[in-house]
Amino acid sequence: MSLSQPSPSQRVRAELHCHTIASSDGMITPDGLLKAAALQKLDIIAITDHDTTGGAVEFQKWFRKKNSATQILIGEERTLSNGCHLIGLFLHGDIVSQDAQDVMDEIHAQGGLVLVPHPYRLKDGLLGPRGLDLAQMTAADAYEIHNAKGSHADNLLARQLHEQLAPPFFGGSDAHYEADVGQCVNEIVATATAEETVRAMLRRQTPFRILSRPQSATTAERRYAPGYYAVKRFLAVPRPLLPLAKQAYRLYWNARHGSSPHALAELVTHPAVHA
């Protein structure tokens, strides 16, 4: 779908939280993401690898080489000195600092936007016990109020933040395998280019809604190979076999969870347009 001259009612589907093989825990390949984007009918994908923009740049080149209609946005999910995460979107280079305030300043200096992923996740949410007070987050541009990898409990806290304070918001899949891509989608009324459309959404200047795979009250955080990690200290895969084991698990995960379009339900809608 072209975003160069959108009609007033044209809606585009954006994935705003995605990791690739450039992340230490990501397994999504360029060709794999290309196929996932087509399967899930995604017009925009923000690649937010851990502590690097290099993967996003290379994937953007790959998608353009393949003449894909899906637009790749450059982002980075930065690991802070306290172990928490912040996303910079619309970046031109890697983030250097690990201090939260400095990272936010650095993102803005690049002309990017500061996104707060999984804000209440225990181990790395910036509003969790290891992070900051909300009063220290005035430089943040938007909060992830639904993370498809996150638990129902964590997402509920993020939704309550939205309901109480109404900050700008978005949803993300936090995809690490191709099967995860598109589990939480932002459906946006297009304004112009992919970047301009997502910027308008994050500023609440265009109507949008968030769609996601439904969660129940007992839904836990998405975990990969939990059985293996439970016995890893007793029966670890030999290091020379790790690459093969990871690829085998990738094939298994994608076959089990990603062979068809995800069934999504509307979580929240924002029809109003703010100047």
C-alpha positions as CSV (number, residue, x, y, z in Angstrom):
1,M,0.0,0.0,0.0
2,S,1.4,3.4,-1.0
3,L,1.4,6.1,1.6
4,S,2.5,8.9,-0.7
5,Q,-1.0,10.2,-1.5
6,P,-3.4,8.6,1.0
7,S,-7.1,9.1,0.7
8,P,-8.8,10.6,3.7
9,S,-10.2,7.3,4.8
10,Q,-7.2,5.1,4.0
11,R,-6.1,3.1,7.1
12,V,-2.7,1.5,7.4
13,R,-1.5,-1.2,9.8
14,A,1.6,-0.5,11.8
15,E,3.8,-2.9,13.9
16,L,5.8,-0.6,16.3
17,H,7.8,-3.1,18.4
18,C,9.9,-5.7,16.5
19,H,13.3,-7.4,17.1
20,T,15.4,-9.1,14.5
21,I,18.6,-11.2,14.3
22,A,20.4,-8.0,15.1
23,S,19.1,-8.3,18.7
24,S,20.8,-10.9,21.0
25,D,17.4,-12.5,21.6
26,G,15.9,-11.9,18.1
27,M,15.4,-14.6,15.5
28,I,13.6,-12.7,12.7
29,T,15.4,-12.8,9.4
30,P,15.0,-10.3,6.5
31,D,13.1,-12.8,4.3
32,G,11.2,-14.0,7.3
33,L,10.0,-10.5,8.2
34,L,9.1,-9.9,4.5
35,K,6.8,-13.0,4.5
36,A,5.3,-12.1,7.9
37,A,4.5,-8.6,6.8
38,A,2.7,-9.9,3.8
39,L,0.8,-12.6,5.9
40,Q,-0.3,-10.1,8.5
41,K,-0.9,-7.3,6.0
42,L,1.4,-4.8,7.6
43,D,2.1,-1.5,5.9
44,I,4.6,-0.2,8.4
45,I,7.1,-2.0,10.7
46,A,9.3,-0.2,13.3
47,I,12.4,-2.3,13.9
48,T,13.5,-1.7,17.5
49,D,16.4,-4.0,18.1
50,H,18.2,-4.0,21.4
51,D,21.0,-1.4,21.6
52,T,21.5,-1.0,17.9
53,T,20.0,0.6,14.8
54,G,22.2,-1.4,12.5
55,G,19.6,-4.2,11.9
56,A,16.8,-1.8,11.2
57,V,19.0,0.0,8.6
58,E,19.9,-3.3,6.8
59,F,16.3,-4.5,6.9
60,Q,15.1,-1.3,5.4
61,K,17.6,-1.7,2.6
62,W,16.4,-5.3,2.1
63,F,12.7,-4.4,1.9
64,R,13.5,-1.6,-0.6
65,K,15.6,-4.1,-2.7
66,K,12.6,-6.4,-2.8
67,N,10.3,-3.6,-3.8
68,S,8.1,-4.3,-0.7
69,A,5.2,-2.0,-0.1
70,T,5.9,-2.3,3.7
71,Q,7.8,0.6,5.0
72,I,10.6,0.0,7.7
73,L,11.1,2.7,10.4
74,I,14.4,2.9,12.2
75,G,14.3,2.5,16.0
76,E,16.3,1.1,18.9
77,E,15.2,-0.4,22.3
78,R,18.0,0.9,24.6
79,T,19.0,-1.0,27.7
80,L,19.5,1.5,30.5
81,S,22.0,1.3,33.3
82,N,19.2,0.2,35.6
83,G,18.2,-2.7,33.3
84,C,15.1,-1.0,32.1
85,H,14.2,-0.2,28.4
86,L,13.4,2.8,26.4
87,I,12.6,3.0,22.6
88,G,13.8,5.7,20.3
89,L,11.9,5.9,17.1
90,F,12.9,7.7,13.9
91,L,16.6,7.5,14.7
92,H,19.6,8.2,12.5
93,G,22.2,6.4,14.6
94,D,22.8,4.3,17.7
95,I,22.0,5.7,21.1
96,V,25.1,6.1,23.2
97,S,24.0,6.9,26.7
98,Q,22.5,4.4,29.3
99,D,21.1,7.0,31.7
100,A,17.4,7.4,31.2
101,Q,17.3,11.2,31.0
102,D,20.3,11.4,28.8
103,V,18.8,8.7,26.5
104,M,15.6,10.7,26.1
105,D,17.6,13.9,25.4
106,E,19.7,12.0,22.8
107,I,16.6,10.6,21.1
108,H,15.1,14.1,20.8
109,A,18.4,15.5,19.6
110,Q,18.2,13.0,16.7
111,G,14.7,14.3,15.9
112,G,13.2,11.0,17.2
113,L,10.4,10.2,19.6
114,V,10.7,8.6,23.1
115,L,8.5,5.5,23.5
116,V,8.2,3.7,26.8
117,P,7.8,-0.1,26.1
118,H,6.1,-2.5,28.6
119,P,6.2,0.2,31.3
120,Y,5.2,-2.1,34.2
121,R,7.1,-5.2,33.4
122,L,8.9,-6.3,36.5
123,K,12.4,-6.9,35.1
124,D,12.7,-4.0,32.6
125,G,9.7,-1.7,32.7
126,L,10.7,1.9,33.3
127,L,7.7,2.5,35.6
128,G,8.4,-0.7,37.5
129,P,10.4,-1.2,40.7
130,R,13.7,-0.7,39.0
131,G,12.7,2.4,37.1
132,L,11.6,5.9,37.5
133,D,8.7,7.8,39.0
134,L,6.1,9.1,36.5
135,A,7.1,12.6,37.4
136,Q,10.6,11.9,36.0
137,M,9.1,10.9,32.6
138,T,7.9,14.3,31.3
139,A,10.2,13.9,28.2
140,A,8.5,10.6,27.2
141,D,6.4,11.0,24.0
142,A,4.2,7.9,24.2
143,Y,3.6,4.7,26.3
144,E,3.0,1.2,25.2
145,I,-0.4,0.4,26.8
146,H,-0.5,-3.1,25.3
147,N,2.5,-5.4,24.7
148,A,1.5,-8.7,23.1
149,K,4.5,-10.4,24.8
150,G,3.5,-9.0,28.2
151,S,1.2,-10.5,30.8
152,H,-2.4,-9.5,31.2
153,A,-1.6,-8.0,34.6
154,D,1.2,-5.8,33.3
155,N,-0.9,-4.7,30.4
156,L,-3.8,-3.9,32.7
157,L,-1.5,-1.5,34.7
158,A,-0.5,0.2,31.5
159,R,-4.2,0.5,30.4
160,Q,-5.0,2.1,33.8
161,L,-2.2,4.6,33.3
162,H,-3.9,5.5,30.0
163,E,-7.3,5.8,31.5
164,Q,-6.1,7.9,34.4
165,L,-3.7,10.3,32.7
166,A,-4.4,9.9,29.0
167,P,-0.8,10.1,27.7
168,P,-0.1,9.5,24.0
169,F,-0.1,5.7,23.5
170,F,0.6,2.8,21.2
171,G,0.6,-1.0,21.1
172,G,3.3,-3.4,20.1
173,S,3.9,-7.1,19.5
174,D,7.4,-7.2,21.0
175,A,8.1,-9.7,18.3
176,H,11.2,-11.9,18.5
177,Y,10.1,-14.6,16.0
178,E,8.3,-14.1,12.7
179,A,5.2,-15.7,14.3
180,D,5.0,-12.9,16.8
181,V,4.9,-10.2,14.2
182,G,1.4,-8.5,14.0
183,Q,0.1,-9.8,17.3
184,C,-0.6,-6.2,18.2
185,V,-1.3,-3.8,15.4
186,N,-1.9,0.0,15.3
187,E,-4.5,0.7,12.6
188,I,-4.1,4.4,11.6
189,V,-5.8,6.8,9.3
190,A,-2.9,7.7,7.0
191,T,-1.8,11.3,6.7
192,A,1.2,11.2,4.3
193,T,4.4,9.1,4.5
194,A,4.8,6.2,6.9
195,E,6.9,8.3,9.3
196,E,4.5,11.2,9.1
197,T,1.5,8.9,9.7
198,V,3.1,7.3,12.8
199,R,4.2,10.6,14.2
200,A,0.6,11.9,13.8
201,M,-0.7,8.9,15.6
202,L,1.8,9.3,18.5
203,R,0.7,12.9,18.8
204,R,-2.9,11.9,18.6
205,Q,-3.4,14.1,15.5
206,T,-5.1,11.3,13.4
207,P,-7.6,8.7,14.3
208,F,-6.4,5.2,15.1
209,R,-7.2,2.1,17.0
210,I,-5.1,-0.7,18.6
211,L,-5.9,-4.3,17.7
212,S,-4.4,-7.3,19.5
213,R,-4.7,-11.0,20.1
214,P,-7.1,-11.3,23.1
215,Q,-5.7,-12.0,26.5
216,S,-7.5,-13.6,29.5
217,A,-7.1,-12.6,33.1
218,T,-4.6,-15.5,33.5
219,T,-2.5,-14.8,30.4
220,A,1.2,-14.8,31.4
221,E,4.2,-13.2,29.7
222,R,5.1,-14.9,26.4
223,R,8.1,-17.1,27.1
224,Y,10.3,-19.0,24.7
225,A,11.5,-22.6,25.4
226,P,10.5,-22.5,29.1
227,G,11.1,-26.2,29.5
228,Y,14.7,-25.9,28.4
229,Y,15.5,-23.0,30.6
230,A,14.0,-24.8,33.6
231,V,16.7,-27.5,33.2
232,K,19.4,-25.5,31.5
233,R,21.8,-25.5,34.5
234,F,21.6,-29.3,34.6
235,L,21.4,-30.2,30.9
236,A,22.5,-27.3,28.7
237,V,22.9,-27.6,24.9
238,P,26.6,-27.7,24.0
239,R,27.8,-24.4,22.7
240,P,28.7,-25.7,19.3
241,L,25.1,-26.9,18.8
242,L,23.4,-23.7,20.0
243,P,23.0,-22.1,16.6
244,L,21.4,-25.3,15.3
245,A,19.1,-25.6,18.4
246,K,18.0,-22.0,18.0
247,Q,17.1,-22.5,14.3
248,A,15.2,-25.7,15.2
249,Y,13.2,-23.8,17.8
250,R,12.6,-21.0,15.4
251,L,11.1,-23.4,12.9
252,Y,9.0,-25.0,15.6
253,W,7.7,-21.7,17.0
254,N,6.8,-20.2,13.7
255,A,5.1,-23.4,12.5
256,R,3.0,-23.5,15.7
257,H,2.1,-19.8,16.0
258,G,2.6,-18.1,12.7
259,S,1.1,-20.1,9.8
260,S,-2.0,-17.9,9.4
261,P,-3.1,-14.3,10.0
262,H,-3.6,-13.5,13.6
263,A,-7.1,-13.1,14.9
264,L,-7.2,-9.6,16.4
265,A,-9.7,-7.8,18.5
266,E,-10.0,-4.0,19.1
267,L,-8.5,-2.9,22.4
268,V,-8.9,0.8,22.3
269,T,-9.8,3.5,19.7
270,H,-8.9,7.1,19.5
271,P,-11.2,8.8,16.9
272,A,-10.6,12.4,18.0
273,V,-8.0,14.5,16.3
274,H,-5.9,16.9,18.4
275,A,-4.3,19.9,16.9
